[in-house]
Amino acid sequence: MKNVKGKPQGKPLPRLIDAADFKQLAEILRIRSDVYPTNYLDLLLLENKNNKLSEILVLFQNYKAKNNDFKTVTRIKVHIRHRQRHDHWIFKISGEKEDPIVILKGLN
């Protein structure tokens, strides 16, 4: 059951910083993506096969909870750089520089 804000009641959701390895990070993203739009975007990057960021943006915009954080490809790129620098996530980036294919591949 979810409370008014959309977060499950009872047991708290696992935190991203608690992930000891990439497998745990992936599982935490799957759990949190139902509640947190940013983690839904992260999940889209984790599960991405060959979608460009513009295509990821369209998928994100269809997310059930409207979110103003990610309205452009540039904003998603800023988020990815933040995850690389501060959270030490590893991404595979290929394709065009303006609209690359980005896949979350690991945790450093």
DOFIGU-791906 format. One record per residue: residue number from 1; x, y negated, z negated of N, C-alpha, C in turn. Coordinates in nm, 4 decimals, always signed. Each point is the difference from the previous one (the first is absolute). Example, Ala and Ser with C-alpha at 12.3 -4.5 7.8 and 13.67 -1.06 7.14 Angstrom:
2
1, +1.3190, +0.5690, -0.7800, -0.0890, -0.1190, +0.0000, +0.0900, -0.1200, +0.0000
2, -0.0350, -0.1050, +0.0720, +0.0820, -0.1190, -0.0060, -0.0770, -0.1090, -0.0730
This chain:
108
1, +0.0833, +0.1175, +0.0000, -0.0833, -0.1175, +0.0000, +0.0880, -0.1242, +0.0000
2, -0.0395, -0.1019, +0.0763, +0.0778, -0.1226, +0.0086, -0.0686, -0.1101, -0.0784
3, +0.0812, -0.0877, -0.0568, -0.0569, -0.1137, -0.0705, -0.0305, -0.1115, +0.0994
4, -0.0370, -0.1154, -0.0499, -0.0431, -0.1112, +0.0847, +0.1082, -0.0436, +0.0975
5, +0.1243, -0.0003, -0.0399, +0.1086, -0.0466, +0.0860, +0.0454, +0.1064, +0.0998
6, -0.0554, +0.1186, -0.0039, +0.0368, +0.1041, +0.0949, +0.1072, +0.0944, -0.0494
7, +0.0501, -0.0226, -0.1199, +0.1023, +0.0878, -0.0552, -0.0673, +0.1143, -0.0753
8, +0.0532, +0.1205, +0.0115, -0.0581, +0.1120, -0.0727, +0.0051, -0.0237, -0.1508
9, -0.1028, +0.0445, -0.0680, -0.0021, -0.0113, -0.1449, +0.0774, +0.1166, -0.0598
10, +0.0458, -0.0184, -0.1225, +0.0706, +0.1076, -0.0690, +0.1491, -0.0079, +0.0217
11, +0.0561, +0.1093, +0.0470, +0.1441, +0.0126, +0.0178, +0.0535, -0.1063, +0.0972
12, +0.1054, -0.0731, -0.0397, +0.0550, -0.1027, +0.0893, +0.0661, +0.0622, +0.1231
13, +0.0016, -0.0759, +0.1072, +0.0643, +0.0460, +0.1227, +0.1511, +0.0016, -0.0180
14, +0.0687, +0.0933, +0.0647, +0.1466, +0.0008, -0.0084, +0.0566, -0.1259, +0.0648
15, +0.1143, -0.0425, -0.0490, +0.0658, -0.1198, +0.0526, +0.1053, +0.0396, +0.1028
16, +0.0216, -0.0862, +0.0979, +0.0991, +0.0275, +0.1043, +0.1394, +0.0159, -0.0587
17, +0.0325, -0.0792, -0.1009, +0.1348, +0.0057, -0.0568, +0.0263, +0.1296, -0.0766
18, -0.1053, +0.0773, -0.0263, +0.0165, +0.1276, -0.0697, +0.0398, +0.1139, +0.0937
19, +0.0015, -0.0254, +0.1302, +0.0350, +0.1046, +0.0965, +0.1489, +0.0335, -0.0112
20, +0.0290, +0.1260, -0.0267, +0.1384, +0.0452, -0.0140, +0.0621, +0.0351, +0.1348
21, -0.0848, +0.0298, +0.0976, +0.0493, +0.0363, +0.1324, -0.1056, -0.0371, +0.1045
22, +0.0338, +0.0223, +0.1262, -0.0886, -0.0406, +0.1082, -0.1311, +0.0779, -0.0016
23, +0.0043, +0.1255, -0.0337, -0.1221, +0.0810, -0.0051, -0.0981, -0.0578, -0.1027
24, +0.0508, -0.0388, -0.1150, -0.0860, -0.0604, -0.1021, -0.0525, -0.1356, +0.0471
25, +0.0842, -0.0776, +0.0647, -0.0426, -0.1295, +0.0514, -0.1163, +0.0184, +0.0973
26, +0.0123, +0.0954, +0.0908, -0.1064, +0.0259, +0.0969, -0.1306, +0.0364, -0.0704
27, +0.0079, +0.0841, -0.1012, -0.1195, +0.0410, -0.0737, -0.0624, -0.1190, -0.0738
28, +0.0823, -0.0825, -0.0613, -0.0509, -0.1177, -0.0711, -0.0669, -0.0962, +0.0983
29, +0.0574, -0.0181, +0.1174, -0.0618, -0.0863, +0.1006, -0.1359, +0.0534, +0.0417
30, -0.0110, +0.1302, +0.0153, -0.1290, +0.0596, +0.0373, -0.1054, -0.0255, -0.1082
31, +0.0395, +0.0107, -0.1249, -0.0924, -0.0224, -0.1115, -0.0396, -0.1478, -0.0073
32, +0.0963, -0.0882, +0.0077, -0.0244, -0.1426, -0.0196, -0.0641, -0.0677, +0.1213
33, +0.0101, +0.0603, +0.1190, -0.0497, -0.0648, +0.1214, -0.1514, -0.0178, +0.0007
34, -0.0715, +0.0773, -0.0783, -0.1454, -0.0170, -0.0087, -0.0386, -0.1248, -0.0788
35, +0.0923, -0.0493, -0.0823, -0.0302, -0.1117, -0.0898, +0.0724, -0.1283, +0.0398
36, +0.1244, +0.0126, +0.0439, +0.0829, -0.1175, +0.0265, +0.0276, -0.0155, +0.1495
37, -0.0448, -0.1102, +0.0595, +0.0225, -0.0213, +0.1435, +0.1474, +0.0042, +0.0407
38, +0.0890, -0.0546, -0.0809, +0.1428, +0.0023, +0.0334, +0.0504, +0.1432, +0.0095
39, -0.0455, +0.0851, -0.0890, +0.0417, +0.1403, +0.0044, -0.0640, +0.0741, +0.1172
40, -0.1161, -0.0465, +0.0445, -0.0594, +0.0562, +0.1211, +0.0876, -0.0327, +0.1211
41, +0.0504, -0.1237, +0.0059, +0.0919, -0.0352, +0.1082, +0.1250, +0.0875, -0.0071
42, +0.0537, +0.0180, -0.1195, +0.1171, +0.0864, -0.0176, -0.0297, +0.1422, +0.0484
43, -0.1204, +0.0494, -0.0298, -0.0391, +0.1341, +0.0441, -0.0068, +0.0069, +0.1526
44, -0.0519, -0.1040, +0.0625, -0.0031, -0.0031, +0.1472, +0.1409, +0.0094, +0.0572
45, +0.0967, -0.0657, -0.0632, +0.1388, +0.0071, +0.0463, +0.0600, +0.1379, -0.0280
46, -0.0386, +0.0607, -0.1100, +0.0470, +0.1345, -0.0338, -0.0507, +0.1028, +0.1015
47, -0.1250, -0.0113, +0.0360, -0.0624, +0.0982, +0.0893, +0.0131, -0.0368, +0.1478
48, +0.0646, -0.1112, +0.0296, +0.0133, -0.0461, +0.1375, +0.0837, +0.0971, +0.0834
49, -0.0466, +0.0256, +0.1190, +0.0736, +0.0856, +0.0936, +0.0631, -0.0841, +0.1108
50, -0.0795, -0.0832, +0.0656, +0.0539, -0.0823, +0.1081, -0.0819, -0.1270, +0.0232
51, -0.0720, -0.0465, -0.1001, -0.0760, -0.1239, +0.0131, +0.0908, -0.1203, -0.0212
52, -0.0164, -0.1000, +0.0848, +0.0698, -0.1265, -0.0188, -0.0640, -0.0722, -0.1188
53, +0.0707, -0.0990, -0.0537, -0.0545, -0.0742, -0.1134, -0.1325, -0.0679, +0.0336
54, -0.0175, -0.0439, +0.1235, -0.1277, -0.0608, +0.0385, -0.1141, +0.1009, -0.0116
55, +0.0279, +0.1256, +0.0279, -0.1015, +0.1057, -0.0131, -0.0244, +0.0338, -0.1468
56, +0.1069, -0.0019, -0.0800, -0.0140, +0.0195, -0.1449, -0.0860, -0.1127, -0.0577
57, +0.0205, -0.1216, +0.0483, -0.0772, -0.1151, -0.0460, -0.1497, +0.0205, +0.0256
58, -0.0354, +0.0519, +0.1162, -0.1411, +0.0271, +0.0316, -0.0561, +0.1054, -0.0956
59, +0.0759, +0.1058, -0.0236, -0.0446, +0.1031, -0.0945, -0.0194, -0.0588, -0.1394
60, +0.0937, -0.0839, -0.0415, -0.0098, -0.0611, -0.1321, -0.1219, -0.0909, -0.0100
61, -0.0289, -0.0745, +0.1053, -0.1132, -0.0923, -0.0028, -0.1332, +0.0728, -0.0121
62, -0.0020, +0.1274, +0.0324, -0.1214, +0.0802, -0.0157, -0.0119, +0.0587, -0.1399
63, +0.0971, -0.0280, -0.0854, -0.0003, +0.0474, -0.1383, -0.1256, -0.0489, -0.0698
64, -0.0564, +0.0844, -0.0846, -0.1297, -0.0310, -0.0622, +0.0002, -0.1273, -0.0847
65, +0.1100, -0.0309, -0.0658, +0.0087, -0.1213, -0.0814, +0.0757, -0.1044, +0.0791
66, -0.0653, -0.1064, +0.0343, +0.0664, -0.1052, +0.0768, +0.1136, -0.0593, -0.0815
67, +0.1109, -0.0241, +0.0673, +0.1189, -0.0494, -0.0675, +0.0620, -0.1086, +0.0861
68, +0.0413, -0.1072, -0.0612, +0.0581, -0.1118, +0.0743, +0.1518, +0.0062, +0.0088
69, +0.0627, +0.1011, -0.0574, +0.1455, +0.0065, -0.0020, +0.0614, +0.0291, +0.1367
70, -0.0646, +0.0794, +0.0805, +0.0604, +0.0455, +0.1254, -0.0907, -0.0351, +0.1178
71, +0.0234, -0.1187, +0.0558, -0.0814, -0.0441, +0.1134, +0.0793, -0.0045, +0.1298
72, +0.1338, +0.0139, -0.0103, +0.0844, -0.0072, +0.1191, +0.1099, +0.1064, -0.0072
73, +0.0559, +0.0302, +0.1154, +0.1129, +0.0926, +0.0064, +0.1181, -0.0572, -0.0785
74, +0.0199, -0.1316, +0.0080, +0.1100, -0.0634, -0.0729, -0.0132, +0.0227, -0.1496
75, -0.1198, -0.0107, -0.0522, -0.0216, +0.0207, -0.1438, +0.0303, +0.1446, -0.0393
76, -0.0323, +0.0943, +0.0847, +0.0324, +0.1410, -0.0274, +0.1518, +0.0188, +0.0008
77, +0.0691, -0.0658, +0.0926, +0.1464, +0.0086, +0.0044, +0.0616, -0.0522, -0.1296
78, -0.0548, -0.1088, -0.0537, +0.0490, -0.0555, -0.1262, -0.0206, +0.1024, -0.1120
79, -0.1147, +0.0651, -0.0016, -0.0279, +0.1027, -0.1004, +0.1011, +0.1154, +0.0110
80, +0.0286, +0.0420, +0.1213, +0.0952, +0.1097, +0.0216, +0.1388, -0.0401, -0.0502
81, +0.0444, -0.1210, +0.0325, +0.1302, -0.0463, -0.0489, +0.0036, -0.0040, -0.1527
82, -0.1100, -0.0416, -0.0600, -0.0070, -0.0011, -0.1469, +0.0151, +0.1418, -0.0553
83, -0.0714, +0.0939, +0.0581, +0.0097, +0.1395, -0.0457, +0.1425, +0.0535, +0.0180
84, +0.0658, -0.0374, +0.1072, +0.1376, +0.0452, +0.0233, +0.0950, -0.0586, -0.1038
85, -0.0099, -0.1280, -0.0235, +0.0952, -0.0693, -0.0875, -0.0250, +0.0239, -0.1480
86, -0.1240, -0.0059, -0.0411, -0.0309, +0.0038, -0.1426, -0.0412, +0.1378, -0.0507
87, -0.0676, +0.0766, +0.0846, -0.0469, +0.1323, -0.0425, +0.0885, +0.1115, +0.0547
88, +0.0918, -0.0357, +0.0901, +0.0969, +0.0939, +0.0577, -0.0671, +0.1114, +0.0799
89, -0.1036, -0.0373, +0.0728, -0.0664, +0.0946, +0.0887, +0.0763, +0.0035, +0.1320
90, -0.0031, +0.1137, +0.0667, +0.0702, +0.0183, +0.1264, -0.1030, +0.0110, +0.1120
91, +0.0159, -0.0833, +0.1018, -0.0909, -0.0010, +0.1142, +0.0765, +0.0323, +0.1270
92, -0.0648, +0.0697, +0.0912, +0.0531, +0.0197, +0.1346, -0.0697, -0.1045, +0.0867
93, +0.0792, -0.0847, +0.0635, -0.0537, -0.1079, +0.0822, +0.0507, +0.0194, +0.1425
94, -0.0939, +0.0048, +0.0947, +0.0372, +0.0204, +0.1399, -0.0938, -0.0807, +0.0889
95, +0.0312, -0.0018, +0.1285, -0.0851, -0.0707, +0.0945, +0.0351, -0.1467, +0.0101
96, -0.0984, -0.0793, +0.0399, +0.0187, -0.1426, +0.0222, +0.0208, -0.0754, -0.1306
97, +0.0872, -0.0983, +0.0037, +0.0280, -0.0794, -0.1196, -0.1232, -0.0776, -0.0465
98, -0.0773, -0.0526, +0.0937, -0.1181, -0.0804, -0.0351, -0.1129, +0.0857, -0.0569
99, -0.0133, +0.1233, +0.0465, -0.1086, +0.0881, -0.0427, +0.0538, +0.1438, -0.0102
100, +0.0837, +0.0247, -0.1017, +0.0658, +0.1298, -0.0093, -0.0920, +0.1106, -0.0534
101, +0.0486, +0.1205, +0.0163, -0.0594, +0.1170, -0.0657, +0.0771, +0.0171, -0.1304
102, -0.0703, +0.0016, -0.1116, +0.0643, +0.0095, -0.1313, -0.0604, +0.1177, -0.0745
103, +0.0888, +0.0857, -0.0521, -0.0424, +0.1189, -0.0745, +0.0746, +0.0038, -0.1322
104, -0.0745, +0.0149, -0.1076, +0.0606, +0.0179, -0.1325, +0.0574, +0.1405, -0.0068
105, +0.1334, +0.0105, -0.0179, +0.0676, +0.1293, +0.0078, +0.0634, +0.0472, -0.1281
106, +0.0233, -0.0878, -0.0955, +0.0713, +0.0454, -0.1190, +0.0039, -0.1029, -0.1105
107, +0.0616, +0.0442, -0.1079, +0.0171, -0.0830, -0.1187, +0.1459, +0.0130, -0.0409
108, +0.0665, -0.1136, -0.0167, +0.1421, +0.0018, -0.0335, +0.0185, -0.0234, -0.1477
